[in-house]
Amino acid sequence: FKQPMKKLIHPRIHKGFSLVELLVVIAIIAILAGASYPAIVSAIKTAKIKEGVKAANDIVFAIEQFEQKYDYLPYVTGTTPNGVVVYRTDNGDLLKVLMGMDVAINPNNIEFFAADAATNNVNGIVYNSDGVTPTSLVDPWGFHYQIAIDYTGENKIDLGTVTEFNVYMENAGSSTIVRSRPAIVASPGPDAIFDDKDDVKSW
C-alpha cells in the first residue's frame, strides 16, 4: 500500500527594504520633487495671472455694457468726471454702480459686473458685514485693481499722461496708447509692484 506523497511546503521568505535601499528611494523622490517644483510654481503663477486678467477684462466689459445701456460711462456719486479718471477697487463706490446698487447712476439697477466673493481677502469681491455691500475687489494675490476710464469719448488712453499707468510707457520713453476701449484695468500681480513684470492688464 502506497501512502500519498506529501506536498512539500516551502515557507515564503519575506525580505524588506534595507536602510540603504530606502535612502536611495527617498533621494530619488527628493530629486524628482526638486526638479518639478519650479515648473509647478510657474504654472500656478501663470494660472493666477490668467484669473486676474479675466477679472480685469470683465470690469472693462461691464463698463462698455453700462455705456451701451445708458449712453454715458459709469462714475461715482458726487463727482463730475472729465478727461481720464483713475479709480481703485479698494473703494466699493464704482463697484456698487456696476453691480446695480447705486440707483442714482444706474437707475435700472442692472448688474453689469459680478464676481465670486473673495476668500481670505484674495481673488474676488470683499463684502462688508452685511454680506451684500461690496467694499473692494482684489486680485488673486489680494491686491487692488486700478481702473482708468476715458470720459473724453475718444476711447483712447495715453498711458504716459496717466500717472498711475505711466510705468507702462515704451522703453524709449514714448507713450503707449490703448485704443478702442473706454477703460483699462491693471493690478500689480504677484510682486505687488506696478513694473510691467507679471502685472495683470486688460490690454
Salt bridges, closest charged atoms under 4 A:
ASP58 OD2 - LYS54 NZ 2.92
GLU64 OE2 - ARG181 NE 3.00
ASP90 OD2 - ARG88 NE 3.08
ASP93 OD1 - LYS96 NZ 3.63
ASP196 OD1 - LYS201 NZ 2.64
ASP198 OD2 - LYS45 NZ 3.00
